[in-house]
Amino acid sequence: MASRSPRRIAFVSCNETPWGGSEELWARAALALVGKGITVRVAKPRIDPSAPAIKALREAGVKLVDLARIWPLPDRIRDLAAWFARPALIGWQLLRLTLFLWRFRPGLIVLSQGGSWDGFYMHFVLKRFSIPYALICQKASDHYWPPDHLRPTVCDFIEGASHVFFVSEHNRRLLEQQVGAALASASVVRNPYLVDREAPLPWPGETGTTRLACVGRLFPMEKGQDILLRVLADPKWRERDVEVSFFGAGPCRDGLQGMAGHLGCDKAHFRGHVADVREIWASHHALVLPSRAEGLPLVLVEAMMAGRVAIVSTAGGSAEVVEDGRTAFLMQGFDEAGLDAAMERAWTVRDRWRGIGEAAAAAIRDSVPPDPAAELAATLRSLADTQAVSRTGAR
């Protein structure tokens, strides 16, 4: 068993989908650390070997452990069993995580969460090793609170972190309220984006039809696509020359398509996942995203970078990077009335959209650093060194 070293950092993700946009930050930070000579290893449930970030990590020599892998069970049987034996699957992941940390003995653990406290069950393993850990909190919602029977564990988990990284100030404030304490060591980082920072994309050609894009995981509980479909079903929007393309995959694709058919939303089109988001903004004029829960939507940052108009809810940190009416249009509330009002305000000034997109492109470049992952990597390296010095001084 190796001794602990600040030159070894373990990245752990509790995201149980094969890959998600929330994972780009830790993956790119890991690659940046490898480039600085740090030994990095990764543990995550349901690793997708075809994901570009996973390929890049492997090509860089990073060893990866699939926490959910149960050899020799096929993945489909494992996923089916997970519906009926959830506690057993979590127990298996914790055992795999224990062995991973015991063999690697990192100087710092970085735990990336899809939400703000959903990785709390891994705290049992983290406490056993007494290894300093940092948390990355991606998404938060006023609707998701730790229930009282879990609250002591969640509070211990959050307050025991050496540092907590949030992607928006909103999420930081909300978690502090939920645990009932100010976090002594916390900061806001931004997610990496997949569009060119140098200049906005050319404005889409005008054909008479206004083309909106709703980009995100097809999961209405959080992304609110159902709200948008109800608005599109209103006779007012049916009569207008506007189309909405839904981009993304997710567990509710068939349900949303069925809802669109039931409501008669013939101007709603489901386009599936698109690997290069620039393809979306090359042909669409605006983003519409009525989310119920967010961190800071990566798709909002990318749409603004591309010079496109955004019609979004105030979930997460969206309101922190836009100015309502000048660089985007914000919903009030999380219902059809709020979305319809925001879309109506945008529709009445659509002759100014190109200029609004240009203002959005300039504003977002002032709010988001050129390489967020590199900045996170530098902070993690400094944190690992500081923790190593603290341990040495305590001996």
N, C-alpha and C positions, 0 to 999 in steps of 0.2 A: 504493500500500500504506500503510495507516494505521500510526501509531506505537503502541506498546503503552501501555495506560492501565489503572489500577486501577478505572476506571469501566466497564470492559468485562470481562465474565466469560463464558467459554464452558463450557457443560455438554455433556459427551460421555458417552453410554451405550454400552456394548458388548453390551447385552442384545439378542439377535437374534430374540427373540419380539416380536410387534407391541406388546404391553404386558404388564407384570407388576407385582405388588404391590411388588416391590423398587424400582420406578421412581417411586413416589409421593413419596418423600422428596426426591429431587433436583428433581422437577417443581414441587413446592410451594415449595421453597426458591428456585427460579428465579423463580417468580411473586412471592414476597415481595421479592426483590431488585429486580425491575422496579418494584414499588411504592415503592421507596426511590430511584428515579432511576438505577439501574444499567442499562446496556445489556447485554442477555443474548441470546446465540444458542445454538442447540442442534443437535447432530449425533448421529444414532442410526441404526442399521440398521433397516429395515422399520418405518417410521413408520406407525402406524394413524391416519388422519385422524379416525376416529369415536371414538377414546378420549377420554373427558371431559377428561383432563389436557392432551392435545394441543390440543383445541379451546380450552381456557382460555388456553393459551400463545399460540396464534395470535390470539385475541381481544385479548390484552394487547400485541400488536404484536411478538412474538418471532418471528424468522426461524428456520426449521428446515430442516436438510439431511438427507435420507435417504442414509446412507452406502452402502446396498446397492442403491440405485436404479440400474438400467441401462436408460436410455431408448434405444430404444423397446420393450424386451422386456417383455411382460406379467409380472406378479409371479409367476404360477404357473410359467412357464417359467424365470424366474430362480431360484426356489426349487428346482426340479427340477435345474437345472444345478449348484446349490450342492452337491448330493450327490456329483457326479462331478468337480467342479473346485473343491474347497474352497480350495486355495492361491491359485488365481486370484481367487476371490471376496474373500479376505482382502486380497490385493494391491490389488484395486479399492477396497476400503474405506479402505485406508491412503492411496491416492492422493487419494480424495475428502476424507479428513481433512486431508491436507497442504494442499490448495487452500482448504479451509474456514478453517484457522488462518492461512494466508498472507494471506487477504483480511481477516480479522477482527482479527488481532493483539491478542488479549485480554491483560489483565494477569495473569489467573489462569485455569487450566483445571481443571475439576472432572470427574473421570472416575468414573462410577458403574459398579460391577461387580455382577453377580449373585452372584459368589463373592468370594474374597479376593485372587486374583491372575490371574483369567481375562482381564483386559485387558492382560496383559504385552506382547502383540504390538504394541500401540499405542505402546509405549515407544520404538520406533525413530523414530517421528514426533516424539514429545515431546522427545527428546534433540536432534533436529535444530534445533528452534526455541528451545531453552533458555528456555522459558516456565515459570514456577513452576506446579506442578500439585498438586492435592489428590486423594486417593483416597477413595471411599466403598466399604466392603467389607460386603456384605450377608449372605452365607451362608458357612459353613465346615463342613468335616467332617474328622474324623481319617482318613477313607479317601482323601481327595484330597490328594496331596502333589506338589509340583513334581518331576518326574523330574530326575535328575542332569544330563542334557544341556541342560535349560532352566534349571537352578537359578541359574547366574551371572546370566542375564538377568533372572529373576524377582527375585533379591536386589537387583540394581541398580535395577530398576523400583520396588520397595517402598521401599528406603532413599533413593532419590532424590526421593521426594515431600516437599513442604513440610509436609504434614500428612496423617495417615491417620485416617479416621473409621470406627469399627466400631459395629455395633448391639448388641454384647454384649461383656462382658469375656472370656468364653470364647473368642470368635473372635480377640480381640486376643492373648491368651496363645498360642493355637494358631499363629497366623501368626508370632509372634516365635520360637516353637520351630522352625517349618518353615524360616525363613530363618536361624536361628541367631544372632539379634541382637536386642537391645532397641531399640524404635523411639523415637527421641528426641522426636518430636512426634506424638502420637496421643491420641485421646480417644474416648469412647463417646457416640453420639447415639441417639435413639429414632426409630422410624418413625411417621409420622402414622397415625391410626386413623379409621375411618369410622362410629363410633357416638357418641351424645351423651355428653358428659362430665358433664353436669349431674346426672344420676341414672340408676341402672340401669333396664332395661326391666321392666315388670310380669312377674311369674312366669307361665309358660305354664299354661294351664288343665290340670287333672288329668283324664285320661280313662281312667286305668288303665295305659296303655302308656307306658313310659319311652322318650323320643325323644332319640337321640344324633345329633350332626352331625359328620361328618368333612369339614372345609373345607380345600381346598387344591388345587393343581395336580395333575392325575391323572398322576402320575409316581412310581411306587412306589420307584424307585431312591433317591429322596430323601424322599418323603412317607410311605412305608411302608404304603400302603393294602392291600397284599398280606398283611401281618402281621395286620391287622384282619380281613380276610376269613377267614383260617385260624382265628382265634379264634371268629368268629361261626359257623363250621361245626361247632364242638364241640357235642355233644348238650346239654350244660349250658345253653349260650346259646340253642340252638334252642328249648328248652322254656320259656324265660323270655319274659315279655311286654315285649320290647324291640325297637326298630327303629332302624336306622342309615341316615341319609341322607347320601350323598356329594355334596357341592357343589363344583363347579369344572369346568374344562375341562383338556385336556392331551393329550399324544401317546399315552397308554395307556388311553384310555377304553374302547375296544372290548375290549382285552385284559383289563381288570379286570372288565368286565361278563361276559365269557366265563368268567373264573375264578369269579365269583360263581355263575353258572349251573352250572358243573361241580361246585362244592362244595355246591350246593343251599342257598345262602344266600338264602332267600326273604324274609328280613327286611332285606335290603340293597337300597336304592333309589338310583338315580343320577339326581339332580335337575338336573344341568347348572349353568351359571353363573347366579348371582343378583347383580344389580347393587347392590341395597340389602341389606347384611348384617343390617340390623335385621329383615328379613322372616324370616331364619333363626332368630334368637334369640327372636322373638315366639312361636315354636311348638316350640322344642327346649329340653330341660333341661340338656344337657351337650355339651361338645366332647370328641371323642376324636381324638388326633393322634399316631400312633406314628412320628414322623419319624426318619429316619436322618441327615439333614443340615438345619441351620437357621441363621439368624442369631438374631433374636428373633422368633418367629412372630407376625406381625401378627394372625392369627386368634385367638391366645391372648390377646393384649391386648384385642381387641374382645370376646371371650367374657367375660372378666373384667369389663370395663367394663359389659357388659350385665347382669352379675350371674348368670352361669352357671357351673356346675361345669366343671372341665377335667381330663381324663385325658390326660397328655402324656408324651412321652419327655424325656430330659434333653439332647437334641440342642441345640446352640447355647446360647442364654442363657435357656432356659425356667426352669431351676432358680434363676436369679437374681431372678425376680420372683414366685415362688410359695413357699408353705410347705407341704410335703407333709403331707397329712391335715387341714390347716386351711383352706387356700384352693384346693387342687387335689390331684390324685393323680399322683405321678410313677412312671413305669416304671423298673425297674431292668434295664438292658440293652436290646437292640434286637431282641428276638425274641418269639415267641408266648407263651412262659412269662412274660416280664416284663410284657407287655401284659395277659395274662389275670389275673395277680396284682393289677395296679393296678385293673383293671375290677372284680374281685371285691371288693377293699377298698371301692371306691366303692359297689358294689351293696348291700353289707351295711348301709350307712348312708344309703340313698337317702331315708329319711324326714327327713334333716337337710340335704338338698341346697339347699333354699332359703336356709337360714342360712349354708351354706358359700359360696353365690353372693354373698350380701351381704358376707361377709368378704372375698371376692376382689375385689369392686367397690371396697371401701374401700382395700385394699392396693395395687391397680394404680394408683389415683389418686395414691398417694404415690410411686410408682416412675416414672411417665411424666409429663412436663410437658404443660401444656395445649396447646402448639403447638410440637411438635418441629421442624417445618420452619422456623418463624420463628427458632428458636434457631440452627439450622444456618446460615441465611442471614446472621444477625448475625456468626457466627464467620467465615464466608467473606468477608464484607465487610471485617472487621478483618484477616484474613489477606492479602487483596489489598492493603490499604493498607500493611501492614507490609512486604510484599515490594517494593512500590514505593519505600518509604523506604530499604530495604536496597540496592536497585539504584542509587538516587540517591547514597547515601553512598559506594558503591563506585567511583564515577566520579572 
